[in-house]
């Protein structure tokens, strides 16, 4: 199975840490956060990984070389000339997913106990083009799903902005996105004709014609490591003090 780790972001919420290193190399208990993700992917059966890089890219490349690429195939999608956002990053790396099988995308700056193997099997049994990992948790932004568990829109509770791109069947449920998703390679055919765009905008743009559903992992731990204070929370969890 193949996966992509999104590690190109600037990590502005982690400053001043990210003034000298990429966010993927911020540490929890002395271990770079990207190492947790790579090892989890390997444990769950993902043996081929591509990682996009932009901010201090050579540090990530050197880290992977020092770890002997963790004994698996790890490729680099180099965005040092232009940061492409999450959707543009996937589009640039899309040729890597050439085996016709669903693939997983994982943000580098999250810590979770999502059962990725169970998630993958859940997607295979669905008839969805994409399945998004979500939780019932407090957030400023939510995906909106109808009673058929199909993506219909998005909202920002702080600004009041709301987008409905598919007529819902029944009531809408607001669920927080966890930065992990599984896609069928066919969705790559619907990518927009531009370089820089987000996966959130991409999902909303195809929701009216393609089934996008969710995998609820509300019963598992999720920590956003893009915030400096949450690095301590992750350490506390690993130390049994969470």
Buried (B, 14 or more C-beta within 10 A) or exposed (E): BBBBBBBBBBBEBBEEBBEEBBBBBBBBEEEBBBBBBBEBBBEBEBEBBBBBBBBBBEBBBEBBEEEEEBEEEBBBBBBEEEBBBBBBBBBBBBEBBEEEEBBBBBBBBBBBEBBBEEBBEBBEEBEBBBBBBBBBEEBEBBBBBBEEBBBBBBBEEEEEEEBBBBEBEEEBBBBBBBBBBBBBBEBBEEBBEEBBBBBBBBBBBBBEEBBBBBBBBEEEBBBBBBEBEBBEBBBBBBEEEE
